[in-house]
Amino acid sequence: MKTILVGTDYTPAGNRAVRYAAELAFNYKARLIVVHATQLMLVTESPLDLRYIMEEMEQADNKKMSTLALNLQKKYDNRLKLLTVVETGFVREIMRKKMHEYHPDLLVMGMPQVDFFSKKIFGSTSVHVLAVTNAPVLIIPEKARYKPVRKMVLAADGQTIQSKQGKAFLTEWLEKSKAQLSYLHIKDDLYPGTLSAYWRSMHKQFGTTQEDVHELGAISGQTAEQIHNWAKKEKADWIIAIARERNLFWRIIHESISKKLAYLSQMPILIIHDK
């Protein structure tokens, strides 16, 4: 993991995501890129008013970013590899541009509802953002605080990670973090199979033991709560979901249940794209 990109709108949730990303970057010697978009205003009484307002907003946002960067470097004694970006435009376009420009290994976003970036990742912009990057996305919920990752739960519906980038990221992360990986099979009639088959696949990819493979029968309308409660009971530090078109988690990410999982979770959620 060489580069982590995090978006912030300077709200407590956005800055919490920045702090979490900074801890990851510092502990794993990665470069941290912090991005803020000064949102374009489309309604104003005159072009002159708009230009003046935008200049004021840009100055204020740059000042906030300078303060944020100063505090981070002070905390890490100037040993954090930090790059800050403030640009004016539409959030989804700036995020798309920066992800193409820097090719981050991980994208970090804050989560409660007050976080503008988080609304976008799960709102109409989510499809756009997820479509232009294969980088894993780490969602930081409101109550999450950074701590070493010792146990992760990969919740999926009968399939494992197929993409080279997804497998490479998780393999590297497991090696660096020394975390235990449990596989939670969400039983879905669309993907019938046996636990032994899933275990063989997980063992081949990540060395998962048979004791770390579990099954959970999905209850319609309660899947998010089931996953969260099971991971909490297992004292997991992260939940991992695979975003693959037409599978259970693709539907979770693109429907309201995704918000349930993200909003109710007390632990970060890592979304690995598989395309």
C-alpha positions in Angstrom: 0.0 0.0 0.0 1.8 3.0 -1.3 -0.8 5.7 -1.6 -4.0 6.5 0.4 -6.4 9.2 -0.8 -9.0 10.6 1.6 -11.8 13.1 0.9 -12.9 15.7 3.5 -15.4 18.5 3.7 -13.9 19.7 7.0 -16.9 18.4 9.0 -16.1 16.3 12.1 -16.9 13.2 10.1 -14.7 14.2 7.2 -11.8 15.1 9.5 -12.2 11.9 11.4 -11.7 10.0 8.2 -8.5 12.1 7.6 -7.2 11.2 11.0 -7.9 7.5 10.5 -6.2 7.6 7.0 -3.2 9.5 8.5 -2.7 6.7 11.1 -2.8 4.1 8.3 -0.4 6.1 6.1 2.0 6.7 9.0 2.0 3.2 10.3 2.3 1.6 6.9 4.7 4.2 5.4 2.2 5.2 2.7 1.7 8.6 1.1 -1.4 10.4 2.2 -3.3 12.6 -0.2 -6.1 14.8 1.3 -8.6 16.2 -1.2 -11.2 18.9 -0.7 -13.6 20.2 -3.3 -14.9 23.8 -3.0 -18.4 23.1 -4.4 -19.4 25.3 -7.3 -22.4 27.5 -6.7 -25.0 27.5 -9.5 -27.5 30.1 -8.2 -26.6 33.7 -7.7 -28.0 37.2 -8.5 -25.1 38.2 -10.7 -21.8 36.8 -12.1 -19.9 39.4 -10.1 -21.5 38.2 -6.9 -20.7 34.6 -7.8 -17.0 35.3 -8.5 -16.7 37.2 -5.2 -18.4 34.4 -3.2 -16.3 31.7 -4.8 -13.1 33.6 -4.1 -14.1 33.9 -0.5 -15.0 30.2 -0.3 -11.7 29.2 -2.0 -9.6 31.3 0.5 -11.5 29.9 3.4 -11.1 26.3 2.2 -7.4 26.7 1.5 -6.9 28.2 5.0 -8.7 25.2 6.6 -6.6 22.8 4.6 -3.4 24.5 5.7 -4.4 24.3 9.3 -5.3 20.6 8.9 -1.9 19.8 7.2 -0.1 21.8 9.9 -1.8 19.8 12.7 -1.1 16.5 11.0 2.6 17.2 10.5 2.9 18.5 14.1 1.3 15.2 15.3 3.7 13.1 13.3 6.8 15.3 13.7 6.9 16.0 10.0 7.4 12.3 9.2 4.0 11.9 7.4 4.3 11.9 3.6 1.5 14.3 3.0 0.0 16.0 -0.1 -3.1 18.3 0.1 -5.3 19.3 -2.7 -8.1 21.9 -2.8 -9.9 22.5 -6.1 -13.1 24.2 -7.1 -15.7 22.2 -9.0 -18.1 19.3 -8.6 -17.2 16.7 -6.0 -17.6 13.7 -8.2 -15.5 15.2 -11.0 -12.7 16.2 -8.7 -12.7 12.8 -7.0 -12.7 11.1 -10.4 -9.8 13.3 -11.6 -7.7 12.8 -8.5 -8.2 9.0 -8.5 -7.1 8.9 -12.1 -4.2 11.2 -11.4 -2.8 9.5 -8.3 -4.0 5.9 -8.6 -4.5 5.4 -4.9 -4.3 1.9 -3.4 -7.0 2.9 -0.9 -9.8 5.5 -0.9 -10.9 6.5 2.6 -14.3 8.2 3.2 -16.0 9.4 6.4 -19.5 8.2 7.2 -22.2 9.8 9.0 -24.9 11.5 7.1 -23.5 15.0 7.8 -20.4 14.1 5.8 -20.8 15.5 2.3 -18.3 13.1 0.7 -20.0 10.2 2.3 -23.4 11.2 1.0 -21.9 11.3 -2.4 -20.3 7.9 -2.3 -23.6 6.3 -1.4 -25.9 8.7 -3.3 -26.3 9.2 -7.1 -22.5 9.9 -7.3 -21.6 6.5 -5.8 -22.1 4.6 -9.1 -19.9 7.2 -10.8 -17.1 7.1 -8.3 -17.1 3.4 -8.0 -17.1 3.0 -11.7 -13.9 5.1 -12.3 -11.7 3.4 -9.7 -10.8 -0.2 -8.9 -9.2 0.9 -5.6 -10.7 -0.5 -2.4 -12.9 2.0 -0.4 -12.6 2.2 3.4 -15.7 3.7 5.0 -15.1 5.2 8.5 -18.3 5.3 10.6 -18.9 8.0 13.2 -17.9 5.9 16.2 -14.8 4.3 14.7 -11.4 5.1 16.1 -8.1 4.0 14.8 -6.6 0.9 16.3 -4.4 -1.9 14.9 -6.5 -4.3 12.8 -6.3 -7.8 14.3 -9.4 -9.4 12.9 -11.4 -8.9 9.7 -14.7 -10.5 8.5 -15.1 -11.0 4.7 -18.9 -11.2 4.2 -19.9 -12.4 0.7 -22.6 -14.4 -1.0 -20.8 -17.6 -2.0 -18.0 -16.1 -4.2 -14.5 -14.9 -3.4 -12.4 -12.1 -4.8 -11.7 -12.6 -8.5 -9.9 -9.4 -9.5 -6.1 -9.3 -9.4 -6.1 -5.9 -7.8 -8.6 -6.9 -5.1 -6.7 -10.1 -4.3 -3.3 -8.3 -4.3 -4.6 -5.6 -1.9 -6.1 -8.0 0.6 -3.1 -10.3 0.4 -0.7 -7.4 1.0 -2.9 -6.0 3.8 -3.1 -9.4 5.6 0.7 -9.7 5.4 1.4 -6.3 6.7 -1.3 -6.2 9.4 -1.0 -9.8 10.5 -4.7 -9.8 10.9 -6.9 -12.9 11.1 -9.4 -13.2 8.2 -12.8 -14.9 8.7 -15.1 -15.7 5.8 -18.8 -15.2 6.4 -20.9 -16.9 3.7 -24.2 -15.1 3.3 -26.5 -17.9 2.2 -28.2 -16.8 -1.0 -30.2 -19.1 -3.3 -28.5 -17.4 -6.3 -25.2 -18.9 -5.3 -25.7 -22.3 -3.8 -22.7 -24.3 -2.6 -21.1 -25.8 0.4 -18.9 -24.4 3.1 -16.1 -26.8 2.2 -16.0 -25.4 -1.3 -15.8 -21.8 0.0 -13.1 -22.8 2.5 -10.9 -24.4 -0.2 -11.2 -21.2 -2.3 -10.4 -18.9 0.7 -7.6 -21.2 1.8 -6.0 -21.1 -1.7 -6.2 -17.3 -1.9 -5.5 -16.2 1.7 -4.6 -19.2 3.8 -7.9 -19.1 5.7 -8.4 -22.1 8.0 -11.6 -24.2 7.9 -12.5 -23.0 11.4 -12.6 -19.4 10.1 -15.3 -20.1 7.5 -18.9 -19.6 8.7 -22.4 -19.5 7.2 -25.3 -17.1 7.8 -28.8 -17.5 6.4 -29.9 -14.2 5.0 -33.2 -12.7 6.2 -34.8 -10.4 3.7 -34.6 -6.8 4.8 -32.2 -7.6 7.7 -29.0 -8.6 6.0 -27.1 -5.5 7.0 -28.1 -5.9 10.7 -27.1 -9.6 10.5 -23.7 -8.9 9.1 -23.0 -6.2 11.6 -24.2 -8.1 14.6 -22.2 -11.2 13.6 -19.0 -9.2 13.1 -19.5 -7.4 16.4 -20.0 -10.7 18.2 -16.8 -11.9 16.7 -15.0 -8.7 17.8 -13.9 -7.9 14.3 -12.1 -4.7 13.5 -13.1 -4.4 9.9 -16.0 -5.7 7.8 -15.0 -6.5 4.2 -17.6 -6.5 1.4 -17.0 -7.5 -2.3 -18.7 -5.2 -4.8 -19.5 -7.3 -7.8 -22.3 -6.5 -10.3 -25.5 -8.4 -9.7 -24.4 -10.1 -6.5 -25.7 -9.5 -3.0 -23.2 -6.8 -2.1 -23.7 -5.0 -5.3 -27.3 -4.7 -4.4 -26.4 -3.7 -0.8 -24.1 -0.9 -2.1 -26.6 0.5 -4.5 -29.7 0.2 -2.4 -30.8 1.6 1.0 -29.5 -1.4 2.9 -26.0 -0.2 2.2 -26.6 2.9 4.2 -28.0 0.8 7.1 -24.8 -1.2 7.2 -22.6 1.9 7.0 -24.6 4.0 9.5 -25.1 1.3 12.1 -21.6 -0.1 12.0 -19.2 0.8 14.7 -16.3 -0.6 12.7 -14.8 0.5 9.3 -16.1 -1.2 6.2 -13.7 -2.1 3.4 -15.3 -2.4 0.0 -13.2 -4.3 -2.5 -14.2 -4.0 -6.1 -14.3 -7.1 -8.2 -14.5 -6.2 -11.8 
